[in-house]
Amino acid sequence: MIQAALNQAFINGNPHRSLSRRKTAVAAVANGDAACRDLGDFYWEIGDGTGVLASGRRGERYSANRSLQVASASKFVFAAYVVERTGGQLTPEQLDALRMRSGYDNFNPLACFGAHTVAACLDRRDNGVLNADHRGRFSYNGGHDQHLATALGLGDLDRYGLAAEVRRVLGPELHLDYAAPRVAGGLKASPGAYGAFLRKVVAGRLRIHDLLGSDPVCTQGPDCPAIQTPALPQAWHYSLNHWVEDDPGGDGAFSSPGMMGFYPWITADRRTYGLIAREVMAPKAYLASMACGQALRRAWGTAPDS
């Protein structure tokens, strides 16, 4: 009797008790749920600060080790870099840039084609133009990060130098690269490498762990002074280069979806991370990946414990 009670107490204290049930529930969603069924090929992963807890894939195109462009999921990594480099003491200007309120919202990534450095990308056409009347208002655009990067002294770095600098600050064990010197959208990494970054955040080994969801700003709605925001079905808030999925009925996860369907997240309790990995040029691919990822998250969190 005493031993049985002790065993049950151990099970109840384990945040990943009945792991096999969670794996089964998530795999069933990934392979058959309506939210995931039409994605085509993709890789998925869920883990915590100690490692990967469950993973799988549909089709043969993606795997944990296949590198792909993560598009706007780059923003979350850059925020972690800035927070780490500043010791978590952000200036008002840095805070505004990471919440897309700096006024530097005229950036067109296509204008960066052929630009070899961070500064050269910002100097193309009107990429570095300040819209002073947009200051203090949310405006989803890569120019905030690109301008901040140059202010931090990264302007002379090409894509290789940018990757080396990000790894220097976030950890040399993180295999993060850049396809272009665009800090808000140029990151190229395998799901395994991005997952290692998320694990480091969840484990509390990067300072952004304690700042997830901090100083959130509104992004849409009749009472929100936002300038431009992506097409989203929910009125989420925005924190340091990541979304806070806090709409009515939302679970409060922190996420950073990329245009081509790469969708990483950290749960609201900061104990678990996950990602959907794919790279497709399809309209609103990020919305489809988000729906699937949210379904995986629900399955993981609601799987029976006994």
Order of alpha helices (4+ residues) and beta strands (2+ residues): alpha-alpha-alpha-beta-beta-beta-alpha-alpha-alpha-alpha-alpha-beta-beta-alpha-beta-beta-beta-beta-beta-beta-alpha
